[in-house]
Amino acid sequence: MGKKLLVLAILIILLSLPVYAKISVTSQAEKSNIYMDEQAVFKVTVRNHDPNAKTINVYTTDLRWYVDVEPEVTTIKANSDINFDLMLVPNVWAQPGSQIVKVNVEDPNGGSGDKVVLELPVFVKSYDSAQREYSPSIEVIVTIPEVVDPREGLSLDVYLRNRNKRDNQDLQITLSSDLFSDNKTLSFGPLEERTEKFLFDIDNAAEAGEHQLQVNLFSGDRIINRQSIEYNILGYSTFVVQDDITEALFKETTEYTVKNEGNIRKTDNFRVSMGFLQRLFTSFSVRPDRFDFGGSYIEWELDLAPMEEVNIRVVRNFRPTIYAILIVIVTVMMYFIYRSPVILKKESVITGSSEDGISELKVLLHLRNRSPDLIENLTLTDLIPSLGDYVDEKRVGTLSPSKVIKHQQKGTLLRWEFEALDPFEERIITYRIKTKMTVVGGFNLPPGKIRFVTKKGTERIVRSNRFLLGLGL
């Protein structure tokens, strides 16, 4: 029995403890005497005493009234205040006279300490008054697309309706956003309604995402209606390419300008058609990321911020190749122009030998005119080393030297004289050498020499090759 009494006493104590308020609300009437077509306005301050942020709902359960707040309230930070205007708008069930409207301010996720009930006094004046001065009461409805493409601009409609018989002169409506703004001066007769159209050009680079439009209607210096509307700017991106081609002799320069004409970052590929052979003669200011010779193009991977651009220079330069070809052609031409029209080639074969070495050999001198011109006054000379002696023999078809000069140390000098050598004519001069002793190893034959006069009357000398002859060589 004693335990039951103890538990009961504890419950009574707990129930008697005060509830700690986590939010507090104060209000002050700005306009509480209204007609049925007007709205009452109260200044409200909400204080959050909790160390955590709170979500706030403002509403009434009184079916005769609508509740609106400006600016819209959603959350309150920890240990902070918010201020807003609370508007009470009577509906068709509202009655004239003095009355109290209960408005709830609460955190729907909180407990009993997260709700405050405001009792707001309102006096609704009767239309039966003998003399009535209407206050400005204009309904404002803004129609704006939810998503706005900045490339197409913005068209919005503002519907305005005079709720009473007041003749409103010099009303001013203002529209302001971070992207545009405008204002108009209006006059409204009793119960008049109309739609005002506004057109705006928006920067193509306007930031994509959510933006806020504020619409205020002024009567003098007083705001009589305020609307805050959210709208979204469409995100888009597109690469725009411009090219500037400069042509010169065997050279073409193309300046590509790639620009992201959008309001969001874009990563994409930029291609230029180009075959494999063209690639060999092409240079780039920006190195390509890919060469696809099968598809005959080169490719850059570009990552550009909104309105960012990149310049790529592509130079097709055939000049080095053309210069190289010209150099080869000129070299060949110079070779054929300045080469000797007469060539002399020396050969030798062993005609006598033994185990001890070489004893006799035969020398062949190939003389050829490789030009289409007649070559005159030719003198052919050849030197036999001192180890050998010239064998003088008279054979049919063999042209003997016109002069043989012997020298004890230098050897034997042979000379042949020719009056002329016809175009493309070739002659072979042969003679034999008999060694003074058996030559072991090799026998070195010095080059022969031919002296002649060209078509232009210039004397030229051409030497043959040196020939090394030996057993086993």
Phi, psi and omega in degrees: 000320180295322180295321180296320179295324179294314179298318180297321180295321179296317179299319180297319180296316180297319181291333181278348180291143180287148178277127181284120181281125179271339174228151175229147185227134173235151181220154178217129183286128172264321179208109183243346175262113187223163167268174185295337181259017178242179180230142176276144184233133179229140172272125185237138174237128179245129179248127176261112180270356186273148177286002179242151176293153182228150173264131187244132171245138177239123184201169174227149176262001178282114186290352182272355187225147169256146178244134176221148179233149180214122356287168182295136183252131177233309183226155173237129178291163181299135175053048181218170180247156167225148179237141178204163174267131178251122181251132174251118183248119180288143175255193187292343180268357180290150181242150176293158176116179180277137183202160177250127178252122180270126180239129181266132172239113187210160170262112184296342180262000184263191180257206183292337179276001182253026180220132176230136178254118176270135174251103188258122180280131180225136174245119180261116182280149184275148175291349185279000180301141184296316179240129180226131173252112183285139171273152178301127178218099184241124175279136181233126175231121182257129177248117182221141178300144178294324179237127184246126175272113184297337180289337183258359182076185184228131174239124179226152181245138175241112178271129180233137180222126176282117186281346183225192186267013179288138175269108185263121177246147175057044169283149178231129177249132180238139175238127182220137176213172178288350183251339183198168176200156179195165175206155178219150173258129187234156170234135183232124174280176180302129176058019180285150174219147180198168178240125177260132181256136179236135178241135181227138169268129183247138178303130180300337180267014180304137184298130179290149177122198187276136177227163184243134174247127179250123178244121180238136175247120185253140165241102190070233178263001185257134175279121180257348174201142182219134178229138175236119186236138175263141174217163184241136173270128181295133174272131180209161176205142178207138178273125175250127186247130172239140179233144179232114186257129176240121182251138174223184182295115178058027180209135178227126180245125178242122177261112177263130173244114180253122184234136174273094179272069179212184181243010173226156180296145181225134173244121182204173181257141175243125186244148173230128180292132182194125177278175184296316182294320177299323181301327182295337184249015188242141173235161186225143174284332176237122184297128178296152178273342183206139172244117179242090183284338175294319178269359177059051175207162171242159192216140172243139173262115186249140176232104188241137174285168179305130179065012176278149180223157178226143179252131179235123179257126178244119184243117172262109187239108179266000185299311180304319179293316179298317179298319180296318179296318179297320179297318178297315181297314180296320179298316179296316179297316179297323179297313182289332179286317188258358179290157180289132178289343181244134176239151182228126180235138185244134176223165179204147176228148179279127178249349178210128180201165177215186179294338182277341179147200185270136179239338182206146179209162181242132182251136178238127177247114180266117181246124184220135172266110183260015179250164178275012183253155175280127179255128185242161174056065180260138177231118181254129177232146177216149185244129175262127179303158184296345178284347183235161177238144177288134178262112181273116180219147181250109178227150181295134179088357180251129180264116181281151179295147179283341179207139176234121182239122181259141177226133188298323183261317185282332181116206184247129179259126179251140181224136176236141179245134177231134178289318183201161175229116184295161178305130178062016178283145179230136178231150177239120179256127180235150172203165182246150177236134175246124183287147179288335176212163179294126183264120177264135181093237186243161179237115186266118180258121180291161182292147173278171184216138176233135180244135182207171180246128182282178180297330180276000179087013180267136178275132180230155178234131179234135179251150178272185176280159171275141184235128178252120183241138179192164177290128180084358180270000000 
